[in-house]
């Protein structure tokens, strides 16, 4: 079983869309350990709505909070403390896509970050980047944080408007390969997810 942890250089960079593409391409299972906000239609629900294959399974969140905020803050509002020992990798023989909440330094409690979660489960990282003013710094800082913890990075996915200069700088400086470029689209649906998944299937020899 291969475990891939999909994280981003910040909030709102497209992790859930990228997760759906990887789930479809690998016919992998999906797990979002912590959901904060979107309580009635979670990221798990969203990914499930975009995936066409009948093999993938969608595992329940370990923690689910109503407040769209940092998990440690959302948990505090509901008088809950996130306990790292409660996270258990879902039982599956299939490949597993794990989606984080926010970026790497998002706190789950007062002394446990999303970065610590990744290290705990020894998952290979797929980093989602998006081009905006400051994104070079944010992407390279994320890569440095992962390297500091000796966490392996499978590659980068650039999501949204293309900027060749920024992307080439990030790839050259970091030495991390680009796995996929996802264009800015008005609406993502099963057909667009299938389109991008075909690109990944070639890369992963599926």
Backbone as a ProteinNet text record, in pm:
[ID]
protein_1_A
[PRIMARY]
XXXXXXXXXXXXXXXXXXXXXXXXXXXXXXXXXXXXXXXXXXXXXXXXXXXXXXXXXXXXXXXXXXXXXXXXXXXXXXXXXXXXXXXXXXXXXXXXXXXXXXXXXXXXXXXXXXXXXXXXXXXXXXXXXXXXXXXXXXXXXXXXXXXXXXXXXXXXXXXXXXXXXXXXXXXXXXXXXXXXXXXXXXXXXXXXXXXXXXXXXXXXXX
[TERTIARY]
83.5	0	87.3	62.9	132.3	45.5	108.6	37.9	93.3	5	44.5	-32.3	42	-20.4	-21.6	-141.1	-154.6	-169.6	-69.8	-71.3	-47	-65.1	-48.9	42.5	76.1	160.7	78.9	-51.2	-140.4	-282.8	-376.9	-518	-573.8	-661.9	-729.9	-648.3	-547.1	-463.2	-506	-609.8	-661.4	-629.9	-603.8	-569.1	-678.9	-804.1	-914.1	-933.7	-923.1	-930.6	-816.7	-696.8	-580.6	-598.2	-653	-680	-773.3	-878.8	-974.1	-905.7	-815.9	-743.9	-658.1	-587.3	-501.5	-583.7	-694.7	-782.6	-830.5	-870.5	-919.2	-808	-692.8	-582.6	-533.1	-522.9	-467.9	-577.7	-704.4	-818.1	-792.5	-742.3	-700.5	-816	-798.6	-890.4	-856.7	-951.4	-933.7	-965.1	-880.8	-903.3	-864.7	-959.3	-932.5	-942.4	-830.4	-833.7	-906.9	-891.7	-953.2	-1029.3	-1156.7	-1241.1	-1286.4	-1256.5	-1301.8	-1383.2	-1513.2	-1603.1	-1663.1	-1753.1	-1823.8	-1882.2	-1946.7	-1992.3	-2097.7	-2181	-2291.3	-2247.7	-2139.4	-2085.1	-1933.3	-1876.4	-1735.4	-1646.2	-1515.9	-1421.6	-1432.5	-1461.2	-1481.8	-1600.6	-1709.5	-1827.6	-1793.2	-1715.1	-1680.2	-1594.8	-1492.1	-1406.7	-1489.5	-1574	-1659.1	-1746.2	-1794.1	-1881.3	-1806.4	-1672.9	-1592.4	-1528	-1531.4	-1461.1	-1555.9	-1510.3	-1595.5	-1577.2	-1457.6	-1434.3	-1510.5	-1533	-1610.5	-1522	-1390.5	-1296.8	-1262.8	-1247.2	-1207	-1308.4	-1255.8	-1339.8	-1306.3	-1403.9	-1389.7	-1407.8	-1298.9	-1295.4	-1336.4	-1398.8	-1452.2	-1342.2	-1371.3	-1279.9	-1262.9	-1144.6	-1122.1	-1181.9	-1166.9	-1224.7	-1298.1	-1416.7	-1499.5	-1554.9	-1526.5	-1568.3	-1651	-1742.8	-1832	-1765.4	-1669.9	-1610	-1501.7	-1512.5	-1408.3	-1288.5	-1198.9	-1084.1	-972.5	-860.1	-751.5	-805.5	-766.5	-824.2	-813.6	-700.7	-687.1	-788.3	-817.4	-914.4	-1057.3	-1086.3	-1219.8	-1249	-1148.3	-1164.8	-1190.8	-1119.3	-1136.5	-1275.8	-1336	-1473	-1569.9	-1541.4	-1629.6	-1578.9	-1484.6	-1428.9	-1371	-1300.1	-1234.4	-1085.7	-1001.9	-859	-822.8	-758.9	-717	-601.4	-620.1	-518.9	-453.7	-324.3	-256.7	-269.4	-281.4	-293.8	-423.4	-521.2	-651.2	-649.9	-545.9	-539.2	-489.4	-569.8	-533.2	-550.5	-447	-458.4	-572.6	-663.2	-773.9	-723.2	-795.5	-758.3	-796.7	-696.9	-719.6	-594.8	-615.3	-503.7	-479.3	-563.8	-555.3	-456.6	-415.6	-339.4	-427.3	-363.2	-438.1	-391.7	-487.7	-462.9	-512.9	-421.1	-455.8	-448.9	-555.7	-556.2	-546.6	-451.7	-435.3	-531.5	-525.5	-604.6	-508.3	-527.9	-438.8	-298.3	-199.6	-60.2	10.1	141.2	220.4	226.2	223.5	240.3	107.2	-0.6	-131	-131.2	-170.3	-170.2	-294.2	-271.1	-381.4	-409.8	-306.1	-321.8	-203.8	-181.5	-79.3	63.6	87	224.7	232.1	130.3	128.6	77.9	166	134.6	97.5	41.4	14	142.5	253.1	383.2	417.3	382.5	406.4	319.7	198	107.8	169.3	220.9	281	396.8	480.3	595.5	551.2	445.1	394.9	355.9	300.8	251.2	342	457	558.6	500.2	422.7	361	445.3	449	519.5	431.1	490.1	412.5	399.6	279.4	254.6	216.7	298	280.2	206.7	95.1	16.5	57.1	98.3	137.5	44.2	34.7	-48	26.3	19.9	95.6	24.8	89.8	44.5	167.5	156.1	269.5	312.3	432.3	481.8	482.6	429.2	416.5	551.1	649.3	781.5	835.8	831	879.3	800.7	668.5	584.3	609.8	632.7	658	793.9	896.1	1030.2	1040.4	971.2	968.8	902	795.2	726.8	820.3	892.5	986.4	1098	1149.1	1253.8	1203.6	1079.8	1022.8	1012.6	973.5	964.1	1101.4	1198.8	1334.1	1392.4	1363	1412.9	1365.4	1243.7	1188.9	1220.3	1300.8	1334.8	1210.3	1118.6	996.5	1014.7	987.9	1009.3	897.1	936.6	839.8	835.9	718.5	702.2	710.1	649	650.8	557.1	556.5	474.5	363.7	246.3	137	111	118.9	85.5	-61.5	-136.3	-279.8	-314.8	-395.3	-441.7	-365.9	-365.8	-304.5	-155.4	-112.1	26	121.3	238.4	345.3	475.6	520.4	637.3	762.3	781.8	901.1	905.6	795	789.1	803.3	731.2	732.8	872.5	936.4	1070.1	1170.6	1156.1	1247.4	1230.8	1107	1078.5	1135.4	1112.2	1156.5	1308.7	1371.2	1517	1583.8	1535	1596.5	1577.8	1458.5	1426.2	1471.9	1478.4	1509	1393.4	1274.8	1154.9	1082.9	1039.5	973.5	830.2	785.2	644	567.8	465.6	385.2	270	218.9	97	76.9	17.3	-30.9	-182.1	-251.7	-398.3	-436.5	-505.7	-539.2	-651.6	-659.2	-770.7	-896.6	-992.6	-1116.3	-1235.5	-1340.7	-1460	-1529.1	-1527.9	-1600.6	-1529.3	-1508.9	-1451.8	-1564.2	-1559.6	-1660.3	-1591.3	-1668.6	-1609.5	-1527.1	-1571	-1501.8	-1365.1	-1360	-1231	-1135.8	-1189.3	-1105.2	-1049.7	-1132.1	-1085.9	-976.6	-993.4	-894.8	-757.3	-752.2	-623.7	-569.3	-659.4	-614.9	-544.2	-581.8	-516	-368.8	-337.9	-198.1	-120.2	-179	-111.8	-94.7	-190.1	-180.2	-53.8	-18.2	104.6	225.4	224.8	336.8	355	243	248.1	237.1	244.8	239.5	114.1	-1.1	-127.5	-197.1
-119.3	0	124.8	214.4	342.4	447.5	529	637.1	769.9	854.4	986.8	1091.1	1184.2	1291.5	1417.3	1467.4	1587	1708.3	1795.6	1918	2034.8	2155.9	2272.7	2375.4	2477	2583.9	2682.1	2658	2740.5	2692	2771.3	2737.1	2783.5	2704.1	2745.1	2734.6	2647.1	2634.7	2517.9	2443.5	2338.4	2196.5	2174.5	2038.8	1937.1	1978.3	1882.1	1840.3	1935.3	1901.9	1807.6	1839.8	1755.2	1617.3	1612.3	1482.9	1398.4	1460.6	1387.7	1331.9	1410.5	1365	1243	1247.5	1135	1012	1033	920.7	852.1	931.7	875.1	804.8	868.5	811.8	680.3	672.4	553	457	498.2	423.2	396.7	500.6	492.4	522.5	486.5	528.3	672	734.8	875	889.1	968.7	995.3	1138.3	1211.3	1346.5	1337.5	1329.7	1305.5	1412.5	1539.9	1650.4	1740.5	1759.8	1849.3	1963.1	2085.6	2203	2291.4	2298.5	2372.7	2282.4	2340.7	2264.4	2135.3	2148.8	2032.6	1951.3	2020.4	1952.1	1890.9	1942	1885.3	1892.3	1788.9	1788	1769.8	1783.2	1756	1610.6	1521.5	1380.3	1366.7	1435.7	1434.7	1491.1	1599	1665.1	1574.4	1513.7	1423.1	1306.5	1251.7	1138.3	1176.9	1300	1344.7	1360.6	1370	1392.7	1265.9	1159.2	1035.7	939.4	883.2	796.7	648.3	608.1	464.1	406.8	277	210.9	137.2	153.8	83.6	165.6	295.9	383.2	379.5	380.4	391	521.3	575.4	705.6	687.6	709.3	678.2	799	771.4	876.7	958.5	1083.9	1172.6	1126.1	1148.7	1122.4	1234.7	1357.6	1474.4	1558.9	1606.7	1687.3	1804.1	1926.7	2044.8	2137.3	2210.9	2297.9	2429.6	2474.9	2606	2600.6	2683.8	2686.9	2767.9	2700.1	2767.9	2667	2714.1	2623.1	2512.3	2386.6	2275.2	2291.7	2343.5	2358.3	2459	2563	2664.5	2610.4	2544.6	2486	2382.5	2303.5	2203.4	2270.4	2379.8	2450.5	2505.1	2553.7	2605.5	2496.3	2372.3	2260	2183.2	2245.2	2185.3	2045.6	2034.4	1907.9	1936	1844.7	1853.9	1741.2	1776.1	1675.4	1595.8	1466.5	1375.5	1300.1	1321.3	1252.4	1100.7	1045.3	900.5	844.8	933.8	887.4	867	916.5	899.8	759.2	686.4	552	543.7	498.3	479.8	382.8	418.5	327	191	88.7	-46.4	-65	-78.4	-98.8	-160	-237.9	-290.8	-205.4	-105	-17.3	96.6	167	289.3	390.1	482.3	576.1	718.8	805.8	948.9	1013.4	1080.9	1150.6	1299.9	1372.2	1516.6	1590.5	1682	1762.6	1879.7	1953.4	2075.8	2194.1	2285.4	2399.8	2359.5	2433.5	2406.7	2323.1	2314.8	2225.2	2268.2	2397.8	2446.5	2473	2421	2434.1	2353.5	2415.1	2342.7	2255.9	2132.7	2044.8	2054.3	2078.4	2118	2208.8	2236	2334.3	2292.6	2163.8	2119.6	2014.4	2008.9	1908.3	1973.7	1979.7	2043.7	1940.7	1989.3	1900	1832.6	1902.7	1846.8	1726.1	1734.5	1621.9	1501.7	1530.4	1423	1346.7	1419.4	1355.6	1266.4	1318.9	1242.4	1117.7	1130.3	1018.5	900.1	928.2	819.7	788.8	854.4	820.4	818.4	921.1	928.5	1015.2	978.2	1056.8	1175.1	1292	1414.8	1454.3	1499.6	1569.1	1711.5	1807.6	1946.2	2024.7	2086	2166.5	2312.9	2370.6	2510.8	2586.6	2715.6	2800.4	2930.6	2983.5	3104	3230.3	3301.4	3432.1	3503.7	3631.3	3706.7	3649.3	3595.9	3533.8	3382.7	3325.2	3178.4	3107.1	3172.9	3110	3086.8	3191	3180	3075.8	3079	2985.5	2840.7	2820.5	2684.3	2633.9	2718.6	2676.5	2659	2743.2	2727.1	2595	2559.2	2431.6	2313.9	2322.1	2215.1	2205.3	2320.1	2319.9	2257.6	2288.8	2231.2	2079.5	2030.2	1885.9	1820.6	1884.9	1829.9	1825.2	1927	1932.4	1812.5	1764.7	1648.1	1517.2	1524.8	1405.6	1337.3	1419.3	1368.8	1372	1260.6	1250	1320.7	1398.1	1468.4	1400.5	1348.8	1282.4	1383.5	1498.8	1600.5	1714.2	1810.2	1930.7	1927.9	1975.5	2000.3	2150.1	2211.7	2353.3	2363.9	2439.3	2451.7	2597.1	2617.7	2752.4	2816.2	2949	3024.4	2992.9	2970	2929.5	3049.2	3027.2	3126.6	3050.5	3042.5	2959.1	3001.9	3131.6	3181.4	3134.4	3152.3	3110.6	2959.7	2887.7	2742	2686.3	2739.1	2690.7	2720.6	2836.2	2869.3	2770.9	2744.7	2652.2	2513.9	2465	2330.1	2320.8	2423.3	2422.4	2434.3	2525.8	2548.4	2429.3	2372.6	2265.4	2127.9	2108.8	1976.2	1878.9	1930.9	1847.1	1846.6	1730.3	1726.9	1778.8	1828.2	1864.4	1740.5	1703.3	1586.4	1621.8	1745	1780.5	1931.3	1984.8	2123.1	2119.9	2181.3	2186.8	2329.6	2346.4	2479.8	2542.6	2676.1	2748.8	2714.9	2651.9	2613.8	2669.4	2703.9	2759.3	2656.6	2531.9	2429.1	2295.6	2228.6	2094.4	1993	1890.8	1785.1	1651.9	1546	1413.6	1404.9	1476.5	1469.2	1538.3	1654.1	1722.3	1645.9	1585.1	1503.2	1383.9	1320.3	1208.4	1252.8	1372.2	1424.4	1436.7	1497.2	1512.9	1379.4	1290.7	1160.9	1079	1098.8	1026.4	1065.4	1191	1236.8	1166.2	1155.7	1090.7	941.6	880	735.5	700.8	788.6	767.5	778.8	879.3	902.5	787.8	733.3	626.5	487.4	480.3	352.6	272.7	339.9	271.9	229.7
0	0	0	-93	-96.9	-28.1	58.3	125.8	74.2	25.3	-18.9	61.4	119.5	196.7	111.6	84.7	2.1	92.5	85.5	163.5	70.3	122.9	38.3	101.7	23.6	75.5	158.9	168.5	248.5	231.6	279.9	270.2	135.6	77	-45.5	-171.6	-172.9	-293.1	-382.7	-342.3	-430	-388.4	-259.9	-213.7	-241.1	-224.1	-237.4	-382.6	-474.6	-617.5	-655.2	-610.1	-640.2	-577.6	-457.5	-393.3	-479.1	-531.8	-616.6	-741.5	-799.8	-920.1	-887.7	-776	-738.3	-699	-630.1	-595.7	-723	-821.2	-947.5	-1023.8	-1033	-1111.1	-1053.8	-920.6	-855.1	-808	-828	-772.1	-622.3	-558.4	-418.5	-324.4	-198.3	-93.6	-53.7	15.5	56.6	204.2	271.6	414.4	446.4	502.6	554.2	705.9	777	921.4	1000.8	958.9	1032.7	936.1	965.1	885.8	976.1	935.5	1010.1	916.7	941.4	853.4	746.6	665.2	560.1	617.3	730.8	806.5	731.1	653.1	583.1	449.6	392.8	268.9	281	339.7	376.2	253.5	274.9	166.2	120.7	214	177.4	83.1	114.8	27.2	-110.4	-110.8	-236	-324.3	-264.9	-342.6	-396.3	-311.1	-352.6	-472.1	-474.6	-583.7	-715.5	-708.6	-828.4	-883.5	-806	-842.6	-914.1	-1025.3	-1108	-1080.4	-1034.8	-1021.2	-901.6	-904.4	-799.2	-698.4	-710.8	-622.4	-498.3	-516.3	-405.3	-291.7	-169.5	-49.9	20.9	89.8	153.5	304	375.8	518.2	601.8	713.3	799	864.9	888	958	1103.3	1156.3	1298.8	1382.4	1334.1	1400.7	1297.5	1337.8	1249.9	1331.4	1286.8	1360.8	1271.9	1332.6	1256.4	1216.1	1296.2	1272.9	1165.3	1059.3	955.9	1005	1074.3	1134.7	1153.1	1206.1	1240	1329.9	1304.8	1382	1533.2	1583.4	1728.5	1784.4	1705.9	1748.4	1737.1	1624.2	1605.5	1713.7	1749.1	1854.9	1989	2016.7	2143.1	2161.2	2052.6	2059.2	2103.3	2061.9	2097.6	2220.2	2292.2	2415	2391.3	2281.1	2246.1	2227.8	2270.9	2242.4	2147.5	2037.5	1940.3	1998.7	2007.2	2061.7	1945.6	1922.2	1810.7	1817.5	1937.2	1951.8	1898.1	1874.2	1821.3	1669.9	1603.5	1457.9	1424.7	1351.2	1307	1155.6	1087.7	942.6	912.9	823.3	790	743.1	781.1	738.5	592.3	509.3	366.3	304.5	201.1	122.9	-0.8	-16.4	-132	-104.9	-210.7	-192.4	-117.8	-47.3	36	10.3	-19.6	-29.6	98.9	168.9	292.6	263.7	294.8	272.3	404.7	412.5	532.1	535.9	646.4	662.4	659.4	564.2	553.8	514.5	565	531.8	636.3	623.3	707.5	853.7	879.8	1015.6	1085.4	1031.5	1095.9	1225.9	1338.9	1466.1	1484.3	1531.3	1568	1718.2	1795.2	1934.9	1969.3	2095.8	2133	2099.7	2076.9	2047.8	1938.2	1852.1	1744.9	1617.6	1517.9	1391.1	1284.5	1175	1062.2	1015.2	1024.4	988.6	1076.4	1203.7	1295.1	1256.9	1211.8	1168.5	1051.3	953.3	835.6	877.7	966.3	1013.7	1089.4	1167.8	1247.9	1160.3	1042.8	958	839.2	835.2	735.2	593.5	562.4	430.2	337	211.1	110.8	70.5	58.9	40.8	-105.2	-139.7	-265.4	-226.6	-269.5	-228.2	-336.1	-297.1	-390.9	-376.6	-490.1	-493.4	-587.2	-563	-648.8	-671.4	-791.1	-823.9	-776	-685.1	-637.7	-583.9	-555.5	-504.9	-368.8	-363.2	-240.3	-244.1	-351.5	-355.6	-371.7	-431.4	-440.5	-300	-219.4	-81.6	-3.6	-14.1	60.8	18.8	-109.5	-159	-111.8	-124.8	-84.5	67.7	142.9	288.5	327.2	256.3	283	255.4	145.4	110.2	214.3	259.4	361.4	491.2	528.6	651.4	640.5	524.5	502.5	506.2	443.6	442.7	583.7	664.6	802.2	883	853.7	924.1	851.4	747.3	667.6	610.8	563	500.5	349.2	285.1	140.3	64.4	-35.8	-120.6	-257	-291.7	-421.6	-535.4	-515.2	-619.4	-588.6	-679.8	-666.6	-771.5	-732.2	-827.1	-826.7	-944.6	-957.1	-997.1	-918.3	-941.6	-970.9	-1073.1	-1103.9	-1218.1	-1218.1	-1328.1	-1340.3	-1462.2	-1486.8	-1481.9	-1421.7	-1423.2	-1441.2	-1565.2	-1597.3	-1522.3	-1508.8	-1441.7	-1295.3	-1224.3	-1083.6	-1069.9	-1153.6	-1145.4	-1174.5	-1278.6	-1313.7	-1203.2	-1139.5	-1030.2	-914.5	-877.9	-767	-797	-917.8	-954.5	-961.3	-1016.4	-1028.1	-891.8	-810.8	-679.8	-586.1	-587.6	-491.8	-539.1	-671.8	-724.5	-714	-679.1	-667.2	-801.9	-851.1	-982.3	-978.1	-1091.4	-1107.8	-1154.5	-1080.6	-1116.1	-1209.1	-1193.9	-1267.2	-1261	-1366.9	-1366.4	-1387	-1296	-1303.8	-1339.1	-1450.6	-1499.7	-1417.9	-1427.4	-1365.7	-1445	-1380	-1448.8	-1373.2	-1447.6	-1383.6	-1295.2	-1340.4	-1265.8	-1282.6	-1170.1	-1174.8	-1160.6	-1245.2	-1240.2	-1267	-1275.8	-1296.3	-1424.3	-1527.1	-1656.2	-1649.8	-1583.8	-1572.7	-1481.6	-1376.9	-1288.5	-1365.2	-1446.6	-1529.8	-1626.3	-1682.7	-1779.4	-1714.1	-1597.2	-1529	-1476.6	-1438.6	-1386.3	-1493.6	-1619.8	-1728.5	-1739.1	-1711.8	-1713.3	-1603.1	-1487	-1374.7	-1395.8	-1463	-1486.6	-1565.3	-1659.3	-1736.8	-1645.1	-1559.2	-1468.7	-1369.2	-1321.1	-1222.3	-1284.4	-1417.3	-1489.3	-1455.3	-1456.1	-1425.6	-1553.8
[MASK]
++++++++++++++++++++++++++++++++++++++++++++++++++++++++++++++++++++++++++++++++++++++++++++++++++++++++++++++++++++++++++++++++++++++++++++++++++++++++++++++++++++++++++++++++++++++++++++++++++++++++++++++

